[in-house]
Amino acid sequence: MIVSAFGYSVPFTVVLVALALLLGLAITVMFWLTIGLSVYRSVQDTQRNRVRDELQTELLDGVFSSDTDWTQWVEGLSATERDVVESLLDEYLRELDGENVAQLQDLGAILGIPNRSKQWLKYGGEYKRLHALTWLTLLGCPEQLEQTDFTPRTSRERAAVVRLRYDCDDLNNPREGLRLLLDNVSTQFTVFGQDTLYRVALDDPSALFEVSAVNYQTWSEPLLLQVLVVCQHLGNSVTTENVSWVTSMLEHENKAVRAAAARALRNVGWRSDIRDGPFLDRVINDPSPMVRGAVSQMLAEWGDSQALDALRNQLETEANPRSRLIGTNALVRSGERFHVDISQPLATAMVWSTEHAEYDDIARQRRQQVAD
């Protein structure tokens, strides 16, 4: 077989041999590059480990000394030693507090980390920008962020910016932080972002409900679920806030959203605006067993006679075993029981829930006795 190209005719066997040689050469080059990189990194790790213990001792001595000259110390470090010091600095800034942190932050400034972070914010990719925001948070430098006129581009960057300003007490008020997090955004947060949302919202729950009421219709379902979870964990901090957007989520097509909305309403059962008869009838008859289980817990948490009567009515007709058990568990934890004859499946669930609660109480008492 003959292959023709550029006016030449070459046997196909020669073409195959040439391709095999090129492939073999490429594999050989890649092999030696991999070996070389491995050796280089191994040498670097060995050098880092060799100096780490000594630098760690010097760093801690400097932190707990009142007259440490960080500038002179840093000038005497090699490039490898500076790299090790920065990794130690990152570690200790997360573990220490008080005056010790102030000492470490001074060291970070002398190492030039804030200036490098500003450059990463201007010219780096997302990983570099997040790394820069982390450093500025640890070093307590929100002013560096203002100097770069940085605008976050992703939900991760939004959360990192708000966390920096929150930890450094640089927010004008919690509402500003919540709007930075939630205005004109649809994608969900990381766990770090959700934790940041909770921390800021805890300072002003009403701001979270107000900002959410404006934005919730534009959110994706994962983000909506995250915000509802935060609302749930605000606990008794919820007072006069407008929760109509949460109650409207009980009509959402996604059962996970409906269940999350029910959990978010656990702490507001005393409010008359969500206690009308049609509302209770609707939520206890949700088509999803998962939602009915969450509603059972909500009603038990409310704990008044109207809510408990609604819970009993729900359980008497509950056909799903798991939802029924969740409801009896919630009813027993509230200290209530059925006072009339009930069906055998419901009676069995009540017996199990009662025994489980009694066993749990005994286990807690024994644990407390051991601790004392």
TORKOL-4160 file (C-alpha; in steps of 0.2 Angstrom, whole numbers, padded with zeros to 4 digits, m for minus):
372
<pt num="1" X="0000" Y="0000" Z="0000"/>
<pt num="2" X="0007" Y="0017" Z="m0005"/>
<pt num="3" X="0003" Y="0034" Z="0004"/>
<pt num="4" X="0004" Y="0050" Z="m0007"/>
<pt num="5" X="0007" Y="0067" Z="0001"/>
<pt num="6" X="0016" Y="0083" Z="m0005"/>
<pt num="7" X="0020" Y="0075" Z="m0022"/>
<pt num="8" X="0029" Y="0060" Z="m0014"/>
<pt num="9" X="0024" Y="0042" Z="m0013"/>
<pt num="10" X="0029" Y="0032" Z="0003"/>
<pt num="11" X="0025" Y="0014" Z="0007"/>
<pt num="12" X="0012" Y="0013" Z="0021"/>
<pt num="13" X="0024" Y="0002" Z="0031"/>
<pt num="14" X="0037" Y="0017" Z="0032"/>
<pt num="15" X="0023" Y="0028" Z="0038"/>
<pt num="16" X="0019" Y="0016" Z="0052"/>
<pt num="17" X="0037" Y="0015" Z="0057"/>
<pt num="18" X="0039" Y="0034" Z="0058"/>
<pt num="19" X="0024" Y="0036" Z="0068"/>
<pt num="20" X="0029" Y="0022" Z="0080"/>
<pt num="21" X="0046" Y="0031" Z="0082"/>
<pt num="22" X="0038" Y="0047" Z="0085"/>
<pt num="23" X="0027" Y="0040" Z="0098"/>
<pt num="24" X="0041" Y="0030" Z="0107"/>
<pt num="25" X="0051" Y="0046" Z="0107"/>
<pt num="26" X="0036" Y="0056" Z="0115"/>
<pt num="27" X="0034" Y="0042" Z="0128"/>
<pt num="28" X="0052" Y="0042" Z="0132"/>
<pt num="29" X="0053" Y="0061" Z="0134"/>
<pt num="30" X="0037" Y="0061" Z="0145"/>
<pt num="31" X="0045" Y="0047" Z="0156"/>
<pt num="32" X="0061" Y="0056" Z="0159"/>
<pt num="33" X="0051" Y="0073" Z="0162"/>
<pt num="34" X="0041" Y="0064" Z="0175"/>
<pt num="35" X="0056" Y="0056" Z="0184"/>
<pt num="36" X="0065" Y="0073" Z="0184"/>
<pt num="37" X="0050" Y="0082" Z="0191"/>
<pt num="38" X="0048" Y="0068" Z="0204"/>
<pt num="39" X="0066" Y="0070" Z="0209"/>
<pt num="40" X="0065" Y="0089" Z="0210"/>
<pt num="41" X="0050" Y="0088" Z="0221"/>
<pt num="42" X="0058" Y="0075" Z="0232"/>
<pt num="43" X="0073" Y="0086" Z="0235"/>
<pt num="44" X="0062" Y="0101" Z="0238"/>
<pt num="45" X="0052" Y="0091" Z="0251"/>
<pt num="46" X="0068" Y="0085" Z="0259"/>
<pt num="47" X="0075" Y="0102" Z="0261"/>
<pt num="48" X="0058" Y="0109" Z="0268"/>
<pt num="49" X="0057" Y="0095" Z="0281"/>
<pt num="50" X="0075" Y="0098" Z="0286"/>
<pt num="51" X="0072" Y="0116" Z="0290"/>
<pt num="52" X="0054" Y="0115" Z="0296"/>
<pt num="53" X="0058" Y="0110" Z="0314"/>
<pt num="54" X="0071" Y="0123" Z="0317"/>
<pt num="55" X="0060" Y="0137" Z="0309"/>
<pt num="56" X="0045" Y="0131" Z="0319"/>
<pt num="57" X="0055" Y="0134" Z="0335"/>
<pt num="58" X="0061" Y="0151" Z="0330"/>
<pt num="59" X="0044" Y="0156" Z="0324"/>
<pt num="60" X="0035" Y="0151" Z="0341"/>
<pt num="61" X="0050" Y="0159" Z="0351"/>
<pt num="62" X="0047" Y="0175" Z="0341"/>
<pt num="63" X="0028" Y="0175" Z="0344"/>
<pt num="64" X="0029" Y="0173" Z="0363"/>
<pt num="65" X="0043" Y="0186" Z="0364"/>
<pt num="66" X="0039" Y="0205" Z="0366"/>
<pt num="67" X="0054" Y="0212" Z="0356"/>
<pt num="68" X="0055" Y="0201" Z="0341"/>
<pt num="69" X="0063" Y="0209" Z="0325"/>
<pt num="70" X="0054" Y="0200" Z="0311"/>
<pt num="71" X="0062" Y="0211" Z="0298"/>
<pt num="72" X="0079" Y="0205" Z="0302"/>
<pt num="73" X="0074" Y="0187" Z="0304"/>
<pt num="74" X="0065" Y="0187" Z="0287"/>
<pt num="75" X="0080" Y="0194" Z="0278"/>
<pt num="76" X="0091" Y="0180" Z="0284"/>
<pt num="77" X="0079" Y="0167" Z="0276"/>
<pt num="78" X="0082" Y="0157" Z="0260"/>
<pt num="79" X="0068" Y="0155" Z="0247"/>
<pt num="80" X="0064" Y="0138" Z="0253"/>
<pt num="81" X="0064" Y="0144" Z="0271"/>
<pt num="82" X="0052" Y="0158" Z="0267"/>
<pt num="83" X="0040" Y="0145" Z="0259"/>
<pt num="84" X="0041" Y="0135" Z="0275"/>
<pt num="85" X="0038" Y="0150" Z="0286"/>
<pt num="86" X="0022" Y="0155" Z="0276"/>
<pt num="87" X="0015" Y="0137" Z="0278"/>
<pt num="88" X="0018" Y="0138" Z="0297"/>
<pt num="89" X="0011" Y="0155" Z="0297"/>
<pt num="90" X="m0005" Y="0149" Z="0288"/>
<pt num="91" X="m0007" Y="0135" Z="0301"/>
<pt num="92" X="m0004" Y="0146" Z="0317"/>
<pt num="93" X="m0015" Y="0160" Z="0311"/>
<pt num="94" X="m0030" Y="0147" Z="0311"/>
<pt num="95" X="m0025" Y="0141" Z="0328"/>
<pt num="96" X="m0020" Y="0155" Z="0339"/>
<pt num="97" X="m0029" Y="0171" Z="0345"/>
<pt num="98" X="m0026" Y="0188" Z="0354"/>
<pt num="99" X="m0009" Y="0196" Z="0354"/>
<pt num="100" X="m0001" Y="0181" Z="0346"/>
<pt num="101" X="m0011" Y="0183" Z="0331"/>
<pt num="102" X="m0006" Y="0201" Z="0330"/>
<pt num="103" X="0012" Y="0196" Z="0330"/>
<pt num="104" X="0009" Y="0183" Z="0316"/>
<pt num="105" X="0000" Y="0196" Z="0306"/>
<pt num="106" X="0015" Y="0208" Z="0307"/>
<pt num="107" X="0026" Y="0194" Z="0301"/>
<pt num="108" X="0014" Y="0191" Z="0286"/>
<pt num="109" X="0016" Y="0209" Z="0281"/>
<pt num="110" X="0035" Y="0209" Z="0282"/>
<pt num="111" X="0034" Y="0193" Z="0271"/>
<pt num="112" X="0025" Y="0203" Z="0258"/>
<pt num="113" X="0009" Y="0192" Z="0258"/>
<pt num="114" X="m0003" Y="0207" Z="0257"/>
<pt num="115" X="0005" Y="0214" Z="0242"/>
<pt num="116" X="0006" Y="0198" Z="0233"/>
<pt num="117" X="m0012" Y="0195" Z="0237"/>
<pt num="118" X="m0017" Y="0211" Z="0229"/>
<pt num="119" X="m0008" Y="0205" Z="0213"/>
<pt num="120" X="m0017" Y="0189" Z="0213"/>
<pt num="121" X="m0034" Y="0198" Z="0215"/>
<pt num="122" X="m0030" Y="0208" Z="0199"/>
<pt num="123" X="m0022" Y="0195" Z="0188"/>
<pt num="124" X="m0024" Y="0178" Z="0195"/>
<pt num="125" X="m0037" Y="0164" Z="0191"/>
<pt num="126" X="m0050" Y="0159" Z="0203"/>
<pt num="127" X="m0039" Y="0148" Z="0213"/>
<pt num="128" X="m0027" Y="0162" Z="0215"/>
<pt num="129" X="m0040" Y="0175" Z="0220"/>
<pt num="130" X="m0048" Y="0163" Z="0233"/>
<pt num="131" X="m0030" Y="0160" Z="0240"/>
<pt num="132" X="m0027" Y="0179" Z="0241"/>
<pt num="133" X="m0044" Y="0182" Z="0250"/>
<pt num="134" X="m0040" Y="0168" Z="0262"/>
<pt num="135" X="m0023" Y="0176" Z="0266"/>
<pt num="136" X="m0031" Y="0194" Z="0268"/>
<pt num="137" X="m0044" Y="0186" Z="0280"/>
<pt num="138" X="m0030" Y="0178" Z="0291"/>
<pt num="139" X="m0020" Y="0193" Z="0291"/>
<pt num="140" X="m0034" Y="0205" Z="0294"/>
<pt num="141" X="m0032" Y="0216" Z="0279"/>
<pt num="142" X="m0049" Y="0221" Z="0272"/>
<pt num="143" X="m0041" Y="0238" Z="0266"/>
<pt num="144" X="m0031" Y="0228" Z="0253"/>
<pt num="145" X="m0047" Y="0222" Z="0246"/>
<pt num="146" X="m0053" Y="0240" Z="0244"/>
<pt num="147" X="m0037" Y="0246" Z="0236"/>
<pt num="148" X="m0039" Y="0233" Z="0222"/>
<pt num="149" X="m0057" Y="0238" Z="0218"/>
<pt num="150" X="m0060" Y="0219" Z="0217"/>
<pt num="151" X="m0077" Y="0213" Z="0211"/>
<pt num="152" X="m0081" Y="0194" Z="0215"/>
<pt num="153" X="m0085" Y="0184" Z="0200"/>
<pt num="154" X="m0092" Y="0168" Z="0207"/>
<pt num="155" X="m0102" Y="0162" Z="0222"/>
<pt num="156" X="m0086" Y="0156" Z="0230"/>
<pt num="157" X="m0078" Y="0173" Z="0229"/>
<pt num="158" X="m0093" Y="0182" Z="0235"/>
<pt num="159" X="m0093" Y="0171" Z="0251"/>
<pt num="160" X="m0074" Y="0174" Z="0253"/>
<pt num="161" X="m0076" Y="0192" Z="0252"/>
<pt num="162" X="m0090" Y="0193" Z="0264"/>
<pt num="163" X="m0080" Y="0182" Z="0276"/>
<pt num="164" X="m0065" Y="0193" Z="0275"/>
<pt num="165" X="m0076" Y="0209" Z="0279"/>
<pt num="166" X="m0086" Y="0200" Z="0292"/>
<pt num="167" X="m0071" Y="0193" Z="0302"/>
<pt num="168" X="m0062" Y="0210" Z="0301"/>
<pt num="169" X="m0078" Y="0219" Z="0306"/>
<pt num="170" X="m0078" Y="0229" Z="0290"/>
<pt num="171" X="m0096" Y="0227" Z="0286"/>
<pt num="172" X="m0107" Y="0242" Z="0289"/>
<pt num="173" X="m0121" Y="0230" Z="0294"/>
<pt num="174" X="m0126" Y="0212" Z="0292"/>
<pt num="175" X="m0138" Y="0217" Z="0278"/>
<pt num="176" X="m0124" Y="0223" Z="0267"/>
<pt num="177" X="m0115" Y="0206" Z="0269"/>
<pt num="178" X="m0131" Y="0197" Z="0265"/>
<pt num="179" X="m0135" Y="0207" Z="0250"/>
<pt num="180" X="m0117" Y="0204" Z="0244"/>
<pt num="181" X="m0120" Y="0185" Z="0246"/>
<pt num="182" X="m0138" Y="0184" Z="0239"/>
<pt num="183" X="m0142" Y="0198" Z="0227"/>
<pt num="184" X="m0142" Y="0193" Z="0209"/>
<pt num="185" X="m0135" Y="0176" Z="0212"/>
<pt num="186" X="m0142" Y="0159" Z="0208"/>
<pt num="187" X="m0129" Y="0146" Z="0210"/>
<pt num="188" X="m0127" Y="0137" Z="0227"/>
<pt num="189" X="m0113" Y="0140" Z="0240"/>
<pt num="190" X="m0100" Y="0128" Z="0246"/>
<pt num="191" X="m0101" Y="0123" Z="0264"/>
<pt num="192" X="m0090" Y="0138" Z="0268"/>
<pt num="193" X="m0101" Y="0149" Z="0259"/>
<pt num="194" X="m0117" Y="0143" Z="0269"/>
<pt num="195" X="m0107" Y="0144" Z="0285"/>
<pt num="196" X="m0103" Y="0162" Z="0281"/>
<pt num="197" X="m0121" Y="0166" Z="0277"/>
<pt num="198" X="m0127" Y="0158" Z="0294"/>
<pt num="199" X="m0114" Y="0169" Z="0303"/>
<pt num="200" X="m0119" Y="0185" Z="0295"/>
<pt num="201" X="m0138" Y="0181" Z="0297"/>
<pt num="202" X="m0136" Y="0177" Z="0315"/>
<pt num="203" X="m0132" Y="0195" Z="0319"/>
<pt num="204" X="m0148" Y="0201" Z="0310"/>
<pt num="205" X="m0161" Y="0187" Z="0306"/>
<pt num="206" X="m0174" Y="0200" Z="0300"/>
<pt num="207" X="m0161" Y="0206" Z="0286"/>
<pt num="208" X="m0160" Y="0188" Z="0280"/>
<pt num="209" X="m0178" Y="0186" Z="0278"/>
<pt num="210" X="m0180" Y="0203" Z="0269"/>
<pt num="211" X="m0166" Y="0200" Z="0257"/>
<pt num="212" X="m0173" Y="0183" Z="0254"/>
<pt num="213" X="m0190" Y="0189" Z="0250"/>
<pt num="214" X="m0183" Y="0200" Z="0236"/>
<pt num="215" X="m0172" Y="0187" Z="0229"/>
<pt num="216" X="m0179" Y="0169" Z="0232"/>
<pt num="217" X="m0188" Y="0168" Z="0215"/>
<pt num="218" X="m0172" Y="0170" Z="0206"/>
<pt num="219" X="m0162" Y="0156" Z="0215"/>
<pt num="220" X="m0159" Y="0139" Z="0210"/>
<pt num="221" X="m0166" Y="0125" Z="0220"/>
<pt num="222" X="m0150" Y="0120" Z="0229"/>
<pt num="223" X="m0147" Y="0138" Z="0234"/>
<pt num="224" X="m0165" Y="0140" Z="0240"/>
<pt num="225" X="m0162" Y="0124" Z="0251"/>
<pt num="226" X="m0146" Y="0131" Z="0258"/>
<pt num="227" X="m0155" Y="0147" Z="0263"/>
<pt num="228" X="m0170" Y="0138" Z="0271"/>
<pt num="229" X="m0158" Y="0127" Z="0281"/>
<pt num="230" X="m0150" Y="0143" Z="0288"/>
<pt num="231" X="m0167" Y="0150" Z="0292"/>
<pt num="232" X="m0171" Y="0134" Z="0301"/>
<pt num="233" X="m0155" Y="0136" Z="0312"/>
<pt num="234" X="m0158" Y="0154" Z="0317"/>
<pt num="235" X="m0168" Y="0147" Z="0331"/>
<pt num="236" X="m0178" Y="0159" Z="0342"/>
<pt num="237" X="m0169" Y="0173" Z="0334"/>
<pt num="238" X="m0184" Y="0174" Z="0322"/>
<pt num="239" X="m0197" Y="0187" Z="0329"/>
<pt num="240" X="m0207" Y="0199" Z="0318"/>
<pt num="241" X="m0199" Y="0195" Z="0301"/>
<pt num="242" X="m0209" Y="0193" Z="0286"/>
<pt num="243" X="m0210" Y="0174" Z="0283"/>
<pt num="244" X="m0222" Y="0174" Z="0269"/>
<pt num="245" X="m0209" Y="0169" Z="0256"/>
<pt num="246" X="m0205" Y="0153" Z="0267"/>
<pt num="247" X="m0224" Y="0148" Z="0269"/>
<pt num="248" X="m0225" Y="0150" Z="0250"/>
<pt num="249" X="m0212" Y="0137" Z="0248"/>
<pt num="250" X="m0224" Y="0124" Z="0255"/>
<pt num="251" X="m0232" Y="0125" Z="0238"/>
<pt num="252" X="m0215" Y="0122" Z="0229"/>
<pt num="253" X="m0215" Y="0108" Z="0216"/>
<pt num="254" X="m0199" Y="0100" Z="0224"/>
<pt num="255" X="m0203" Y="0090" Z="0239"/>
<pt num="256" X="m0186" Y="0094" Z="0247"/>
<pt num="257" X="m0189" Y="0112" Z="0246"/>
<pt num="258" X="m0206" Y="0110" Z="0254"/>
<pt num="259" X="m0199" Y="0099" Z="0268"/>
<pt num="260" X="m0185" Y="0112" Z="0271"/>
<pt num="261" X="m0198" Y="0126" Z="0272"/>
<pt num="262" X="m0207" Y="0116" Z="0285"/>
<pt num="263" X="m0191" Y="0114" Z="0295"/>
<pt num="264" X="m0188" Y="0133" Z="0294"/>
<pt num="265" X="m0205" Y="0136" Z="0301"/>
<pt num="266" X="m0202" Y="0126" Z="0317"/>
<pt num="267" X="m0197" Y="0141" Z="0327"/>
<pt num="268" X="m0212" Y="0153" Z="0322"/>
<pt num="269" X="m0227" Y="0143" Z="0328"/>
<pt num="270" X="m0232" Y="0156" Z="0339"/>
<pt num="271" X="m0236" Y="0168" Z="0325"/>
<pt num="272" X="m0254" Y="0170" Z="0321"/>
<pt num="273" X="m0251" Y="0174" Z="0303"/>
<pt num="274" X="m0246" Y="0156" Z="0299"/>
<pt num="275" X="m0259" Y="0147" Z="0310"/>
<pt num="276" X="m0275" Y="0147" Z="0301"/>
<pt num="277" X="m0285" Y="0131" Z="0298"/>
<pt num="278" X="m0283" Y="0130" Z="0279"/>
<pt num="279" X="m0264" Y="0132" Z="0281"/>
<pt num="280" X="m0263" Y="0117" Z="0294"/>
<pt num="281" X="m0275" Y="0106" Z="0283"/>
<pt num="282" X="m0264" Y="0109" Z="0268"/>
<pt num="283" X="m0247" Y="0105" Z="0276"/>
<pt num="284" X="m0253" Y="0089" Z="0285"/>
<pt num="285" X="m0260" Y="0082" Z="0269"/>
<pt num="286" X="m0245" Y="0085" Z="0258"/>
<pt num="287" X="m0243" Y="0071" Z="0245"/>
<pt num="288" X="m0225" Y="0067" Z="0250"/>
<pt num="289" X="m0221" Y="0056" Z="0265"/>
<pt num="290" X="m0204" Y="0066" Z="0267"/>
<pt num="291" X="m0214" Y="0082" Z="0268"/>
<pt num="292" X="m0227" Y="0075" Z="0280"/>
<pt num="293" X="m0213" Y="0069" Z="0292"/>
<pt num="294" X="m0205" Y="0087" Z="0292"/>
<pt num="295" X="m0222" Y="0094" Z="0295"/>
<pt num="296" X="m0224" Y="0082" Z="0310"/>
<pt num="297" X="m0208" Y="0089" Z="0317"/>
<pt num="298" X="m0214" Y="0107" Z="0314"/>
<pt num="299" X="m0231" Y="0104" Z="0323"/>
<pt num="300" X="m0223" Y="0095" Z="0338"/>
<pt num="301" X="m0210" Y="0109" Z="0340"/>
<pt num="302" X="m0225" Y="0122" Z="0340"/>
<pt num="303" X="m0232" Y="0112" Z="0354"/>
<pt num="304" X="m0248" Y="0121" Z="0358"/>
<pt num="305" X="m0265" Y="0111" Z="0358"/>
<pt num="306" X="m0270" Y="0117" Z="0340"/>
<pt num="307" X="m0254" Y="0110" Z="0333"/>
<pt num="308" X="m0253" Y="0094" Z="0343"/>
<pt num="309" X="m0272" Y="0091" Z="0338"/>
<pt num="310" X="m0267" Y="0093" Z="0320"/>
<pt num="311" X="m0252" Y="0081" Z="0322"/>
<pt num="312" X="m0263" Y="0068" Z="0330"/>
<pt num="313" X="m0275" Y="0070" Z="0316"/>
<pt num="314" X="m0261" Y="0068" Z="0303"/>
<pt num="315" X="m0254" Y="0052" Z="0311"/>
<pt num="316" X="m0271" Y="0044" Z="0312"/>
<pt num="317" X="m0272" Y="0043" Z="0293"/>
<pt num="318" X="m0254" Y="0042" Z="0290"/>
<pt num="319" X="m0250" Y="0027" Z="0278"/>
<pt num="320" X="m0232" Y="0028" Z="0276"/>
<pt num="321" X="m0222" Y="0019" Z="0290"/>
<pt num="322" X="m0207" Y="0030" Z="0290"/>
<pt num="323" X="m0217" Y="0046" Z="0291"/>
<pt num="324" X="m0228" Y="0039" Z="0304"/>
<pt num="325" X="m0213" Y="0034" Z="0315"/>
<pt num="326" X="m0206" Y="0052" Z="0313"/>
<pt num="327" X="m0222" Y="0059" Z="0319"/>
<pt num="328" X="m0223" Y="0048" Z="0334"/>
<pt num="329" X="m0205" Y="0052" Z="0338"/>
<pt num="330" X="m0209" Y="0070" Z="0338"/>
<pt num="331" X="m0225" Y="0068" Z="0348"/>
<pt num="332" X="m0217" Y="0058" Z="0361"/>
<pt num="333" X="m0202" Y="0071" Z="0363"/>
<pt num="334" X="m0215" Y="0084" Z="0365"/>
<pt num="335" X="m0222" Y="0075" Z="0380"/>
<pt num="336" X="m0239" Y="0071" Z="0372"/>
<pt num="337" X="m0248" Y="0055" Z="0369"/>
<pt num="338" X="m0264" Y="0049" Z="0361"/>
<pt num="339" X="m0279" Y="0049" Z="0373"/>
<pt num="340" X="m0291" Y="0038" Z="0363"/>
<pt num="341" X="m0290" Y="0021" Z="0354"/>
<pt num="342" X="m0279" Y="0021" Z="0339"/>
<pt num="343" X="m0275" Y="0009" Z="0325"/>
<pt num="344" X="m0263" Y="m0005" Z="0328"/>
<pt num="345" X="m0249" Y="0002" Z="0316"/>
<pt num="346" X="m0250" Y="0019" Z="0325"/>
<pt num="347" X="m0250" Y="0010" Z="0342"/>
<pt num="348" X="m0235" Y="0000" Z="0337"/>
<pt num="349" X="m0225" Y="0016" Z="0331"/>
<pt num="350" X="m0230" Y="0024" Z="0348"/>
<pt num="351" X="m0223" Y="0010" Z="0358"/>
<pt num="352" X="m0207" Y="0010" Z="0349"/>
<pt num="353" X="m0205" Y="0029" Z="0350"/>
<pt num="354" X="m0209" Y="0029" Z="0369"/>
<pt num="355" X="m0196" Y="0015" Z="0372"/>
<pt num="356" X="m0183" Y="0024" Z="0362"/>
<pt num="357" X="m0186" Y="0040" Z="0371"/>
<pt num="358" X="m0185" Y="0031" Z="0388"/>
<pt num="359" X="m0169" Y="0023" Z="0383"/>
<pt num="360" X="m0162" Y="0039" Z="0376"/>
<pt num="361" X="m0165" Y="0047" Z="0393"/>
<pt num="362" X="m0157" Y="0033" Z="0403"/>
<pt num="363" X="m0142" Y="0034" Z="0391"/>
<pt num="364" X="m0140" Y="0053" Z="0394"/>
<pt num="365" X="m0142" Y="0051" Z="0413"/>
<pt num="366" X="m0128" Y="0038" Z="0413"/>
<pt num="367" X="m0117" Y="0048" Z="0402"/>
<pt num="368" X="m0119" Y="0063" Z="0414"/>
<pt num="369" X="m0115" Y="0053" Z="0429"/>
<pt num="370" X="m0099" Y="0047" Z="0421"/>
<pt num="371" X="m0095" Y="0064" Z="0417"/>
<pt num="372" X="m0098" Y="0070" Z="0435"/>
